[in-house]
Amino acid sequence: MQYFLRWAFFFVGVIFFSFGISVTINVQHLGIHPWDVLNVGLFEKYGFTIGTWNIVCGMILVLISYILDKRYIKLGTFLNALLVGGFVDLFLWLNILPIATNTWVDIVLLLTGIVFMGFGGGMYNAAGVGSGPRDGFMLSISDKTGSPIRKVRIITETSVLVFGLLLGGPVFIFTFLFTFIQSPLFQYFYIKIRALINFIEKQGLKNQNRSA
């Protein structure tokens, strides 16, 4: 039961996270997350799909993290690297998401996408079956260098942003606001959902003990 529960939260979280990315990509003229700037820039420059580049970048980060510190690499980390890109391509291919209108509605859509990303990211991390490839990468770098996670995140995402911009990725005001909006949401949902999972597991153990 515990095994199934955590994986269920993981997969649902990945779907919500991927949905949020897809929504923001559809209004990318307002600016998107630095990692997605890179993925879109690679797509514009070399083709393939945005989701494919998400997978390629994710697997490269998993490999680097594995070399630096195996502790942060679990089955969920590999699945995250593969599934997020796949779901992003699926949502964009289905063509069911709202498209840019170049009005104030686009800001609402972008903020909605950020909320979905914060909620989904918090959920799949709360499941405890493996952090995302980008999170694992930054944690392993932090451990090896002794630098604070926040400093590593800023340096990493700034470097990614510059590289993505050079490739022609979409950068605008919300690109610089993304972390300040998404990170608090991620932390809030992570704490709440982790507490919920722990509560459900404890209730399950109590019921098992009563039945025994």
For each residue, the residues with C-beta under 8 A, 3 or more apart:
1: 4 5 204
2: 5 6 201 204
3: 6 7
4: 1 7 8
5: 1 2 8 9 197 200 201 204
6: 2 3 9 10 127 128 129 197
7: 3 4 10 11 127 129
8: 4 5 11 12
9: 5 6 12 13 123 124 126 127 193 197
10: 6 7 13 14 76 79 123 124 127 129 130
11: 7 8 14 15 83 124
12: 8 9 15 16 120 123
13: 9 10 16 17 119 120 121 122 123 124 125 126 127 193
14: 10 11 17 18 79 80 83 84 87 120 124
15: 11 12 18 19 87 120
16: 12 13 19 20 116 117 119 120 123
17: 13 14 20 21 84 116 117 119 120 121 123 124
18: 14 15 21 22 83 84 86 87 88 90 91 120
19: 15 16 22 23 87 91 113 116 120
20: 16 17 23 24 112 113 114 115 116 117 118 119 120
21: 17 18 24 25 33 36 54 84 88 113 117
22: 18 19 25 26 87 88 91 92 97 113
23: 19 20 26 27 97 98 109 110 112 113 116
24: 20 21 27 28 32 33 36 109 110 113 114 117
25: 21 22 28 32 36 40 50 88 92
26: 22 23 92 97 98 99 100 109
27: 23 24 30 100 106 109 110 113
28: 24 25 31 32 36 40 100 170
29: 100 102 106 170 172
30: 27 106 107 110 172 173 174
31: 28 170 171 172 173 174 175 176 177 178
32: 24 25 28 36 37 40 170 174 175 178
33: 21 24 36 37 117 175 178 182
34: 37 38 157 158 160 161 164 175 178
35: 38 39 57 134 157 160
36: 21 24 25 28 32 33 39 40 50 54 169
37: 32 33 34 40 41 160 161 164 165 169 170 171 175
38: 34 35 41 42 53 57 160 161 163 164 167 169
39: 35 36 42 43 50 53 54 57 164 169
40: 25 28 32 36 37 43 44 50 164 169 170
41: 37 38 44 45 163 164 165 166 167 168 169
42: 38 39 45 46 48 53 56 57 164 167 169
43: 39 40 46 47 48 49 50 52 53
44: 40 41 167 168 169
45: 41 42 167 168
46: 42 43
47: 43
48: 42 43 52 53
49: 43 52 53 89 92
50: 25 36 39 40 43 53 54 85 88 89 92
51: 54 55 84 85 86 87 88 89 90 92
52: 43 48 49 55 56 85 89
53: 38 39 42 43 48 49 50 56 57 85
54: 21 36 39 50 51 57 58 84 85 88
55: 51 52 58 59 81 82 84 85 86
56: 42 52 53 59 60
57: 35 38 39 42 53 54 60 61 133
58: 54 55 61 62 80 81 82 84 85 132 133 134
59: 55 56 62 63 81 82 133
60: 56 57 63 64
61: 57 58 64 65 81 133 134 136 137
62: 58 59 65 66 73 77 78 81 133 136 137
63: 59 60 66 67
64: 60 61 67 68 137 140
65: 61 62 68 69 72 73 77 133 136 137 139 140
66: 62 63 70 73
67: 63 64
68: 64 65 140 141 143 144
69: 65 72 139 140 143 144
70: 66 73
71:
72: 65 69 77 131 135 136 139 140
73: 62 65 66 70 77 78 130 136
74: 77 78 129 130 131
75: 78 79 129 130
76: 10 79 80 124 127 129 130 131
77: 62 65 72 73 74 80 81 130 131 132 133 136
78: 62 73 74 75 81 82 130
79: 10 14 75 76 82 83 130
80: 14 58 76 77 83 84 124 130 131 132 133
81: 55 58 59 61 62 77 78 84 85 132 133
82: 55 58 59 78 79 85 86
83: 11 14 18 79 80 86 87
84: 14 17 18 21 51 54 55 58 80 81 87 88 132
85: 50 51 52 53 54 55 58 81 82 88 89
86: 18 51 55 82 83 89 90
87: 14 15 18 19 22 51 83 84 90 91
88: 18 21 22 25 50 51 54 84 85 91 92
89: 49 50 51 52 85 86 92 93
90: 18 51 86 87 93 94
91: 18 19 22 87 88 94 96 97
92: 22 25 26 49 50 51 88 89 95 97
93: 89 90
94: 90 91 97
95: 92
96: 91
97: 22 23 26 91 92 94
98: 23 26 101 105 109
99: 26
100: 26 27 28 29 106 109
101: 98 105 106
102: 29 106
103: 106
104: 107 108
105: 98 101 108 109
106: 27 29 30 100 101 102 103 109 110
107: 30 104 110 111
108: 104 105 111 112
109: 23 24 26 27 98 100 105 106 112 113
110: 23 24 27 30 106 107 113 114 174
111: 107 108 114 115 181
112: 20 23 108 109 115 116
113: 19 20 21 22 23 24 27 109 110 116 117
114: 20 24 110 111 117 118 178 181 182 185
115: 20 111 112 118 119 185
116: 16 17 19 20 23 112 113 119 120
117: 16 17 20 21 24 33 113 114 120 121 182 185 186
118: 20 114 115 121 122 181 182 183 184 185 186 188 189
119: 13 16 17 20 115 116 122 123 185 189
120: 12 13 14 15 16 17 18 19 20 116 117 123 124
121: 13 17 117 118 124 125 132 182 186 189 190
122: 13 118 119 125 126 185 186 187 188 189 190 191 192 193
123: 9 10 12 13 16 17 119 120 126 127 189 190 193
124: 9 10 11 13 14 17 76 80 120 121 127 132
125: 13 121 122 128 131 132 135 186 190
126: 9 13 122 123 189 190 193 194 197
127: 6 7 9 10 13 76 123 124 197
128: 6 125 194 197
129: 6 7 10 74 75 76
130: 10 73 74 75 76 77 78 79 80 136
131: 72 74 76 77 80 125 135 136 139
132: 58 77 80 81 84 121 124 125 135 136
133: 57 58 59 61 62 65 77 80 81 136 137
134: 35 58 61 137 138
135: 72 125 131 132 138 139
136: 61 62 65 72 73 77 130 131 132 133 139 140
137: 61 62 64 65 133 134 140 141 156
138: 134 135 141 142 149 152 153 156
139: 65 69 72 131 135 136 142 143 149
140: 64 65 68 69 72 136 137 143 144
141: 68 137 138 144 145 147 152 156
142: 138 139 145 146 147 148 149 152
143: 68 69 139 140 146
144: 68 69 140 141
145: 141 142 152
146: 142 143
147: 141 142 151 152
148: 142 151 152
149: 138 139 142 152 153
150: 153 154
151: 147 148 154 155
152: 138 141 142 145 147 148 149 155 156
153: 138 149 150 156 157 179
154: 150 151 157 158
155: 151 152 158 159
156: 137 138 141 152 153 159 160
157: 34 35 153 154 160 161 179
158: 34 154 155 161 162
159: 155 156 162 163
160: 34 35 37 38 156 157 163 164
161: 34 37 38 157 158 164 165 171 175
162: 158 159 165 166
163: 38 41 159 160 166 167
164: 34 37 38 39 40 41 42 160 161 167 169 171
165: 37 41 161 162 168 169 171
166: 41 162 163
167: 38 41 42 44 45 163 164
168: 41 44 45 165
169: 36 37 38 39 40 41 42 44 164 165
170: 28 29 31 32 37 40 175
171: 31 37 161 164 165 175
172: 29 30 31 175
173: 30 31 176 177
174: 30 31 32 110 177 178
175: 31 32 33 34 37 161 170 171 172 178
176: 31 173
177: 31 173 174 180 181
178: 31 32 33 34 114 174 175 181 182
179: 153 157 182 183
180: 177 183 184
181: 111 114 118 177 178 184 185
182: 33 114 117 118 121 178 179 185 186
183: 118 179 180 186 187
184: 118 180 181 187 188
185: 114 115 117 118 119 122 181 182 188 189
186: 117 118 121 122 125 182 183 189 190
187: 122 183 184 190 191
188: 118 122 184 185 191 192
189: 118 119 121 122 123 126 185 186 192 193
190: 121 122 123 125 126 186 187 193 194
191: 122 187 188 194 195
192: 122 188 189 195 196
193: 9 13 122 123 126 189 190 196 197
194: 126 128 190 191 197 198
195: 191 192 198 199
196: 192 193 199 200
197: 5 6 9 126 127 128 193 194 200 201
198: 194 195 201 202
199: 195 196 202 203
200: 5 196 197 203 204
201: 2 5 197 198 204 205
202: 198 199 205 206
203: 199 200 206 207
204: 1 2 5 200 201 207 208
205: 201 202 208 209
206: 202 203 209 210
207: 203 204 210 211
208: 204 205 211 212
209: 205 206 212
210: 206 207
211: 207 208
212: 208 209
